[in-house]
Amino acid sequence: MSAQYSAGGRHRGQHRDPVGAVLAGIRALGHVVTVLLLGGSIIHQLDSDHLGSPQAAGSAPDAAPLA
């Protein structure tokens, strides 16, 4: 009796691919870093200290007011 296995499956006694494991780890680490950077960017944008434009509000007008 012979067993039919799918091409991508791992079976008992089959050697693991260390390069594939390292590449998968690097890929997972890249995903984590990307999520952390995007989350930090979102938090920075939503921080209450950064709402509005303090430089424009604190500057003098470009032209003298018409009295």
C-alpha positions as CSV (number, residue, x, y, z in Angstrom):
1,M,0.0,0.0,0.0
2,S,1.4,3.4,-0.9
3,A,0.3,6.7,0.5
4,Q,-0.2,9.8,-1.6
5,Y,1.1,13.0,-0.1
6,S,0.7,16.6,-1.2
7,A,3.8,18.3,-2.6
8,G,4.0,21.0,0.1
9,G,3.4,18.8,3.2
10,R,5.9,17.7,5.8
11,H,6.1,14.1,6.9
12,R,7.8,12.2,9.7
13,G,11.4,11.6,8.8
14,Q,11.5,14.4,6.3
15,H,14.3,16.9,6.9
16,R,13.5,20.5,7.6
17,D,14.7,23.3,5.4
18,P,16.8,25.7,7.7
19,V,17.0,28.4,5.0
20,G,13.2,28.4,4.5
21,A,12.8,28.7,8.3
22,V,15.1,31.6,8.5
23,L,13.4,33.4,5.5
24,A,10.0,32.8,7.1
25,G,11.3,34.3,10.4
26,I,12.7,37.3,8.6
27,R,9.4,37.8,6.8
28,A,7.5,37.6,10.0
29,L,9.8,40.1,11.7
30,G,9.4,42.4,8.7
31,H,5.6,42.3,9.2
32,V,5.9,43.1,12.9
33,V,8.2,46.0,12.2
34,T,5.9,47.3,9.5
35,V,2.9,47.2,11.8
36,L,4.8,48.9,14.7
37,L,6.0,51.7,12.4
38,L,2.5,52.3,11.0
39,G,1.0,52.2,14.4
40,G,3.6,54.7,15.7
41,S,2.8,57.0,12.7
42,I,-0.9,56.8,13.4
43,I,-0.4,57.6,17.1
44,H,1.8,60.5,16.3
45,Q,-0.7,61.9,13.8
46,L,-3.6,61.5,16.3
47,D,-1.7,63.0,19.3
48,S,-3.5,66.1,20.6
49,D,-0.3,68.2,20.6
50,H,-0.1,67.9,16.8
51,L,-3.6,68.9,15.9
52,G,-3.9,72.0,13.8
53,S,-1.0,74.1,12.7
54,P,0.6,76.0,15.6
55,Q,3.2,77.7,13.3
56,A,0.5,79.3,11.2
57,A,-1.7,80.3,14.2
58,G,1.3,82.0,16.0
59,S,2.7,83.9,13.0
60,A,1.9,87.5,12.0
61,P,-0.3,88.1,9.0
62,D,1.4,88.7,5.6
63,A,-0.3,92.0,4.9
64,A,-1.3,94.9,7.2
65,P,-5.0,94.8,8.1
66,L,-7.3,97.3,6.3
67,A,-8.6,99.6,8.9
